[in-house]
Amino acid sequence: MIAIALLLALAQAPTELSIQPWTGTDFQTTTTTAAKYRLEVDGKPNATVRLRALHVENGWLAAFCTPKLCSPHEIDVQLPHSGSAVFQFELIRESLHAPKHSGATISVSDGGSISVPAAFRE
């Protein structure tokens, strides 16, 4: 019986990510010039996961934002008891010399990932 429980624990599905355009009220920690997305993270309740933004163009900044802070490029988060968390994910063009388009791939420490649609900024 213990072996079955151990196998089930090891075989849990990776954390699920979903990305959509941000439609809510902006967090106070965010910038007005960013492309904004709603990042939903669903995983094991109370688990700690690391979210990381990859494949962001040079001159762009990716940020994971909560009502209290924005973390550039990566964030460690403990999922709540529900197992679900929402972030405002931003792509910010920081340099006039940067490409006008950038997307990203968000990866999670247990193997999941999702592509972020490219943002365009002048």
KOLNUVO-198224 format. One line per field, with one value per residue (C-alpha): residue in three letters; residue number from 1; x negated, y, z. Coordinates in steps of 0.5 Angstrom, whole numbers. Example, Ala and Ser with C-alpha at 12.3 -4.5 7.8 and 13.67 -1.06 7.14 Angstrom:
2
residu: [ALA | SER]
num: [1 | 2]
x: [-25 | -27]
y: [-9 | -2]
z: [16 | 14]
This chain:
122
residu: [MET | ILE | ALA | ILE | ALA | LEU | LEU | LEU | ALA | LEU | ALA | GLN | ALA | PRO | THR | GLU | LEU | SER | ILE | GLN | PRO | TRP | THR | GLY | THR | ASP | PHE | GLN | THR | THR | THR | THR | THR | ALA | ALA | LYS | TYR | ARG | LEU | GLU | VAL | ASP | GLY | LYS | PRO | ASN | ALA | THR | VAL | ARG | LEU | ARG | ALA | LEU | HIS | VAL | GLU | ASN | GLY | TRP | LEU | ALA | ALA | PHE | CYS | THR | PRO | LYS | LEU | CYS | SER | PRO | HIS | GLU | ILE | ASP | VAL | GLN | LEU | PRO | HIS | SER | GLY | SER | ALA | VAL | PHE | GLN | PHE | GLU | LEU | ILE | ARG | GLU | SER | LEU | HIS | ALA | PRO | LYS | HIS | SER | GLY | ALA | THR | ILE | SER | VAL | SER | ASP | GLY | GLY | SER | ILE | SER | VAL | PRO | ALA | ALA | PHE | ARG | GLU]
num: [1 | 2 | 3 | 4 | 5 | 6 | 7 | 8 | 9 | 10 | 11 | 12 | 13 | 14 | 15 | 16 | 17 | 18 | 19 | 20 | 21 | 22 | 23 | 24 | 25 | 26 | 27 | 28 | 29 | 30 | 31 | 32 | 33 | 34 | 35 | 36 | 37 | 38 | 39 | 40 | 41 | 42 | 43 | 44 | 45 | 46 | 47 | 48 | 49 | 50 | 51 | 52 | 53 | 54 | 55 | 56 | 57 | 58 | 59 | 60 | 61 | 62 | 63 | 64 | 65 | 66 | 67 | 68 | 69 | 70 | 71 | 72 | 73 | 74 | 75 | 76 | 77 | 78 | 79 | 80 | 81 | 82 | 83 | 84 | 85 | 86 | 87 | 88 | 89 | 90 | 91 | 92 | 93 | 94 | 95 | 96 | 97 | 98 | 99 | 100 | 101 | 102 | 103 | 104 | 105 | 106 | 107 | 108 | 109 | 110 | 111 | 112 | 113 | 114 | 115 | 116 | 117 | 118 | 119 | 120 | 121 | 122]
x: [0 | -6 | -9 | -3 | -2 | -9 | -8 | -2 | -6 | -12 | -7 | -4 | -2 | -7 | -4 | 0 | 0 | 4 | 3 | 8 | 9 | 9 | 16 | 17 | 14 | 7 | 3 | 0 | -7 | -6 | -8 | -4 | -8 | -8 | -5 | -1 | 2 | 6 | 1 | 5 | 1 | 5 | 1 | 0 | 3 | -3 | -8 | -14 | -15 | -20 | -17 | -23 | -22 | -26 | -27 | -26 | -29 | -35 | -33 | -26 | -25 | -20 | -17 | -12 | -8 | -4 | 0 | -6 | -12 | -15 | -20 | -25 | -26 | -24 | -20 | -20 | -13 | -9 | -2 | 3 | 8 | 12 | 6 | 8 | 5 | 5 | 0 | -1 | -6 | -9 | -14 | -17 | -21 | -27 | -31 | -30 | -35 | -31 | -27 | -20 | -17 | -19 | -15 | -17 | -17 | -15 | -18 | -16 | -21 | -17 | -18 | -12 | -12 | -8 | -9 | -7 | -5 | -9 | -8 | -10 | -12 | -15]
y: [0 | 5 | 3 | 5 | 12 | 13 | 12 | 16 | 22 | 21 | 21 | 27 | 31 | 37 | 44 | 47 | 54 | 58 | 65 | 70 | 78 | 81 | 84 | 86 | 92 | 93 | 92 | 98 | 94 | 94 | 99 | 102 | 101 | 94 | 88 | 85 | 78 | 74 | 68 | 62 | 57 | 50 | 45 | 41 | 45 | 48 | 46 | 51 | 52 | 56 | 60 | 63 | 67 | 64 | 67 | 74 | 79 | 83 | 90 | 87 | 85 | 80 | 81 | 76 | 81 | 80 | 86 | 87 | 86 | 85 | 80 | 80 | 74 | 69 | 68 | 62 | 62 | 57 | 55 | 57 | 51 | 51 | 50 | 56 | 63 | 68 | 73 | 79 | 77 | 83 | 84 | 91 | 94 | 97 | 100 | 104 | 99 | 93 | 89 | 92 | 84 | 80 | 73 | 69 | 62 | 61 | 54 | 52 | 48 | 41 | 41 | 45 | 51 | 55 | 60 | 67 | 71 | 76 | 83 | 89 | 96 | 102]
z: [0 | 2 | -5 | -9 | -5 | -7 | -14 | -14 | -11 | -16 | -22 | -21 | -27 | -27 | -25 | -31 | -33 | -38 | -41 | -43 | -44 | -38 | -37 | -29 | -26 | -26 | -20 | -16 | -17 | -25 | -31 | -35 | -41 | -41 | -45 | -39 | -39 | -34 | -32 | -28 | -24 | -22 | -18 | -12 | -6 | -2 | -7 | -8 | -15 | -19 | -25 | -30 | -37 | -42 | -50 | -48 | -53 | -51 | -49 | -46 | -39 | -37 | -30 | -25 | -21 | -15 | -11 | -7 | -12 | -19 | -20 | -26 | -30 | -25 | -18 | -13 | -10 | -5 | -8 | -3 | 0 | -7 | -11 | -16 | -16 | -21 | -23 | -28 | -33 | -36 | -42 | -42 | -48 | -44 | -50 | -56 | -59 | -57 | -63 | -63 | -62 | -56 | -53 | -48 | -45 | -38 | -35 | -28 | -24 | -25 | -32 | -35 | -40 | -44 | -49 | -49 | -55 | -58 | -55 | -60 | -57 | -61]
